[in-house]
Amino acid sequence: MTTLKIRHLTKLFGGVRAVDDVSFSVRSGEFLALIGPNGAGKSTCFNMINGQLAPNAGDIRFSGRSIVGLPPRAIFRMGVGRTFQIAATFASMTVLENVQMGLISHAAQLFGLWRPARVLHREPAIELLRQVGMADAADRACRELAYGDVKRVELAIALANAPRLLLMDEPTAGMAPRERNDLIALVKQLVVERNMAVLFTEHSMDVVFAHADRVIVLARGKLIADGAVAAIRDDPQVQEVYFGTGKTFSRRTAGHQAPRPCTDQSSPSPP
Ligand SMILES: Nc1ncnc2c1ncn2[C@@H]1O[C@H](COP(=O)(O)OP(=O)(O)OP(=O)(O)O)[C@@H](O)[C@H]1O
């Protein structure tokens, strides 16, 4: 089932065509990577999907309904979640309280009237923490956690809204390679278990090639490729976009899903 359908999406900033006539779809249960060099238009795409920016042209359909012109809050309520490059949690609150706040928001409850917020949704919050491997840290303050663990808590908060589409803006930014792979493997598992759609941006080609179901590539606002990992890796136009940076991709090694990079591909810069 198609969760998100984008057609001819365009965004101009003055003379810059940040997103230029872009069309693609995401299905439920699909883990789709959106890649491209710096300035390609990835964040602008995300900002239009979640309603922060209005497109100049084109349509965005979520579960069959056009969401262009709706405010971010309405789009969030419909089931479009988002995580950010820099994890957004309340540092002074415990891990559990952070997730409880997410559940309170999802239920649109007013709290503090007669029952303290910390007693609300306690069991569902612990269950979400269990799903992201953080139940043992439930009573710790978020500020005490390692960065990779904060990202897991942020993921649990995003799941509290029961999203059908989750936009993840560089989910592994600032993480060590091992942590990156663990987090992305976890997200991929959740995509399957919850049959939700995830659209993520990622600068690490190792992560993209090892885990994405499909990859779309933006360059200077235009969608230049859309396909399976192997096809994207071998696409001459995609190679060209990264070639100017001295970065290229090697073929998959026999019997192993993850390709070996020829060079450091952790942070491509513009061609
Ligand atoms: N608010 C804005 N005002 C003017 N120009 C903008 C604005 N936001 C983005 N741009 C421009 O639009 C283009 C696309 O930017 P965008 O941030 O979407 O790229 P990106 O692929 O997300 O880059 P990165 O990987 O560095 O985050 C760039 O040329 C950028 O300078």
The ligand as an SDF file (V2000), in Angstrom:
LIG
                    3D

 31 33  0  0  0  0  0  0  0  0999 V2000
   15.4630   28.7800    4.1100 N   0  0  0  0  0  0  0  0  0  0  0  0
   16.2380   28.8170    3.0170 C   0  0  0  0  0  0  0  0  0  0  0  0
   16.4580   29.9630    2.3660 N   0  0  0  0  0  0  0  0  0  0  0  0
   17.2060   30.0070    1.2600 C   0  0  0  0  0  0  0  0  0  0  0  0
   17.8060   28.9310    0.7100 N   0  0  0  0  0  0  0  0  0  0  0  0
   17.6360   27.7530    1.3120 C   0  0  0  0  0  0  0  0  0  0  0  0
   16.8410   27.6210    2.5020 C   0  0  0  0  0  0  0  0  0  0  0  0
   16.8410   26.3180    2.8730 N   0  0  0  0  0  0  0  0  0  0  0  0
   17.6060   25.6680    1.9760 C   0  0  0  0  0  0  0  0  0  0  0  0
   18.0810   26.5210    1.0400 N   0  0  0  0  0  0  0  0  0  0  0  0
   18.8930   26.1480   -0.1140 C   0  0  0  0  0  0  0  0  0  0  0  0
   18.2190   25.1100   -0.7910 O   0  0  0  0  0  0  0  0  0  0  0  0
   19.1440   24.1340   -1.2530 C   0  0  0  0  0  0  0  0  0  0  0  0
   18.7740   22.7810   -0.6700 C   0  0  0  0  0  0  0  0  0  0  0  0
   19.0560   22.8080    0.7350 O   0  0  0  0  0  0  0  0  0  0  0  0
   18.7240   21.5850    1.7140 P   0  0  0  0  0  0  0  0  0  0  0  0
   19.0650   22.0370    3.0850 O   0  0  0  0  0  0  0  0  0  0  0  0
   17.3600   21.1200    1.4480 O   0  0  0  0  0  0  0  0  0  0  0  0
   19.7660   20.5000    1.2150 O   0  0  0  0  0  0  0  0  0  0  0  0
   20.1910   19.1270    1.9370 P   0  0  0  0  0  0  0  0  0  0  0  0
   20.2730   18.1020    0.8580 O   0  0  0  0  0  0  0  0  0  0  0  0
   19.2990   18.8510    3.0790 O   0  0  0  0  0  0  0  0  0  0  0  0
   21.6570   19.4770    2.4590 O   0  0  0  0  0  0  0  0  0  0  0  0
   22.4570   18.8810    3.7440 P   0  0  0  0  0  0  0  0  0  0  0  0
   22.8270   17.4780    3.3960 O   0  0  0  0  0  0  0  0  0  0  0  0
   23.6460   19.7810    3.8240 O   0  0  0  0  0  0  0  0  0  0  0  0
   21.5590   18.9960    4.9480 O   0  0  0  0  0  0  0  0  0  0  0  0
   20.5320   24.6440   -0.8850 C   0  0  0  0  0  0  0  0  0  0  0  0
   21.0460   25.3550   -1.9970 O   0  0  0  0  0  0  0  0  0  0  0  0
   20.2530   25.5750    0.2690 C   0  0  0  0  0  0  0  0  0  0  0  0
   21.2430   26.5890    0.3490 O   0  0  0  0  0  0  0  0  0  0  0  0
  1  2  1  0
  2  3  1  0
  2  7  2  0
  3  4  2  0
  4  5  1  0
  5  6  2  0
  6  7  1  0
  6 10  1  0
  7  8  1  0
  8  9  2  0
  9 10  1  0
 10 11  1  0
 11 12  1  0
 11 30  1  0
 12 13  1  0
 13 14  1  0
 13 28  1  0
 14 15  1  0
 15 16  1  0
 16 17  2  0
 16 18  1  0
 16 19  1  0
 19 20  1  0
 20 21  2  0
 20 22  1  0
 20 23  1  0
 23 24  1  0
 24 25  2  0
 24 26  1  0
 24 27  1  0
 28 29  1  0
 28 30  1  0
 30 31  1  0
M  END
$$$$
